[in-house]
Amino acid sequence: MTKIITISSILAGFASLVLIGSALAYDHKVDVCHCPAGDLDKCFTLTVGEAAAEAHLLNHTNDSAGACPDCRVDADCEEPQCDGPQKISRGVCEEGSCLTVQAQCPPDSASAACLECPDGSTACCQESTIFQCNPETVECERTFTSNCPPVCPQLEP
């Protein structure tokens, strides 16, 4: 009789382990974005069972279901930088993902001007406006150049 009880106890214990193992195996895992002490700058993604996720979300008001976003604001993304003399790239936060966008500085422009002098001669010059990315400010800055004389050449007496 003892052997029969022992074997049935072993079988019952084994069945319990199988049932518990099956229940654990079917506890679907989900992501939770956890922000310790509500600090939005220190959030990280936890992967837990659904039951644990529900309990966790009830106890942490700043946490949310799903993986943490890559960003919340543009400042969380890549710093602006000059990509060559006339291009700027910067990170932009769009729907929780960082995207890199490029901006082009305005095109350069040049103009020629001629001035008729009282002596009948002509004084010509060229003026240019050049836009380039300044690496210190990471902004397109305008440079104006001119080789125009201030007045017509003086007449010799």
matplotlib code that plots the C-alpha trace (Angstrom):
import matplotlib.pyplot as plt

x = [0.0, 2.9, 4.3, 1.0, 0.7, 4.2, 3.8, 0.5, 2.1, 5.0, 2.5, 0.4, 3.5, 4.7, 1.3, 1.4, 4.8, 3.6, 0.5, 2.6, 5.2, 2.5, 0.9, 4.3, 5.0, 1.8, 2.2, 2.6, 5.5, 4.9, 7.0, 6.5, 8.2, 9.4, 10.5, 12.1, 10.6, 8.8, 12.0, 11.3, 15.0, 15.8, 13.1, 13.9, 12.0, 11.0, 9.7, 7.4, 4.4, 1.0, -0.2, 3.0, 2.7, -0.9, 0.2, 3.2, 1.2, -1.2, 1.6, 3.7, 1.7, 4.4, 5.0, 3.3, 2.5, 4.9, 8.6, 10.0, 10.2, 13.6, 12.7, 10.1, 11.4, 13.8, 16.6, 16.6, 17.9, 21.1, 22.6, 22.6, 25.7, 27.1, 27.2, 29.5, 29.6, 25.9, 24.0, 22.8, 21.5, 19.6, 17.6, 13.9, 11.6, 8.6, 6.1, 8.8, 11.5, 14.5, 14.7, 17.6, 16.5, 18.8, 18.4, 20.1, 21.4, 20.0, 21.8, 24.7, 23.9, 26.0, 25.3, 27.3, 26.9, 28.4, 28.5, 29.0, 31.5, 31.4, 34.5, 32.6, 34.4, 32.6, 33.4, 32.1, 32.2, 30.6, 28.8, 28.2, 26.1, 27.4, 25.5, 27.5, 27.0, 28.8, 30.1, 30.0, 26.3, 25.2, 23.2, 23.3, 25.1, 25.4, 28.6, 28.5, 31.4, 31.9, 34.8, 33.0, 35.0, 33.3, 33.2, 34.3, 38.1, 39.2, 39.8, 43.4, 44.0]
y = [0.0, 2.4, 1.9, 2.7, 5.9, 6.9, 6.3, 8.1, 11.0, 11.1, 11.1, 13.9, 16.0, 15.5, 16.5, 19.6, 20.6, 20.1, 22.3, 25.0, 24.9, 25.2, 28.1, 29.9, 29.1, 30.7, 33.9, 36.2, 38.6, 42.3, 45.5, 48.2, 51.6, 52.1, 55.6, 55.2, 57.6, 59.3, 60.6, 60.8, 61.1, 57.7, 55.5, 52.0, 49.1, 46.1, 42.8, 41.1, 38.8, 40.3, 40.0, 41.7, 44.4, 45.2, 45.4, 47.5, 50.0, 50.4, 51.3, 53.6, 56.4, 57.7, 54.2, 53.2, 50.0, 49.2, 49.8, 53.2, 55.7, 56.6, 60.2, 62.5, 65.9, 66.9, 67.5, 63.7, 63.1, 63.9, 67.3, 69.6, 69.6, 71.0, 68.4, 70.3, 74.1, 74.5, 71.6, 71.2, 68.0, 67.7, 65.0, 65.4, 63.4, 62.2, 59.8, 58.6, 57.9, 60.0, 61.0, 62.9, 65.8, 67.9, 71.6, 73.4, 76.9, 79.4, 79.5, 82.0, 85.0, 87.5, 90.7, 93.0, 96.8, 99.5, 103.1, 105.8, 108.4, 112.1, 111.7, 109.2, 106.2, 103.2, 101.7, 98.1, 95.8, 92.6, 92.0, 88.5, 87.0, 83.6, 81.4, 78.8, 76.7, 78.0, 75.0, 76.9, 78.0, 75.3, 78.0, 79.2, 82.6, 85.2, 86.7, 89.8, 90.6, 93.5, 94.7, 98.0, 101.2, 103.7, 106.4, 106.9, 107.2, 110.8, 112.9, 113.9, 117.6]
z = [0.0, 0.8, -2.6, -4.3, -2.3, -3.1, -6.8, -6.9, -4.9, -7.4, -10.3, -8.7, -8.0, -11.6, -12.9, -10.7, -12.1, -15.6, -15.0, -13.3, -16.0, -18.7, -16.9, -16.7, -20.3, -21.4, -19.3, -22.3, -22.0, -22.7, -22.6, -20.0, -20.2, -16.6, -15.3, -11.9, -9.4, -12.3, -13.8, -17.5, -18.3, -16.9, -18.5, -19.7, -21.1, -18.9, -20.3, -17.9, -17.8, -18.5, -14.9, -13.6, -16.2, -15.1, -11.4, -12.3, -14.3, -11.4, -9.0, -11.3, -12.8, -15.1, -16.6, -19.8, -21.7, -24.5, -25.1, -24.2, -27.1, -28.4, -27.7, -26.3, -27.6, -30.3, -27.7, -27.1, -30.6, -32.5, -31.9, -34.9, -37.0, -40.2, -43.0, -45.4, -46.0, -46.8, -45.1, -41.6, -40.2, -36.9, -35.1, -34.8, -32.5, -34.5, -32.8, -30.3, -33.0, -33.8, -37.4, -39.1, -41.3, -43.4, -44.2, -47.0, -46.6, -49.1, -52.4, -52.9, -55.0, -56.9, -58.8, -60.9, -60.8, -62.9, -62.1, -64.7, -63.6, -64.4, -66.5, -68.8, -67.5, -65.9, -62.6, -62.3, -59.4, -58.1, -54.9, -53.5, -50.7, -49.5, -47.0, -45.1, -42.0, -39.0, -37.0, -33.8, -34.0, -36.5, -38.3, -41.9, -41.8, -44.5, -45.6, -47.9, -50.1, -52.4, -54.6, -55.4, -55.0, -52.7, -55.5, -59.1, -59.7, -59.2, -62.3, -62.6, -62.9]

ax = plt.figure().add_subplot(projection="3d")
ax.plot(x, y, z, "-o")
ax.set_aspect("equal")
plt.show()
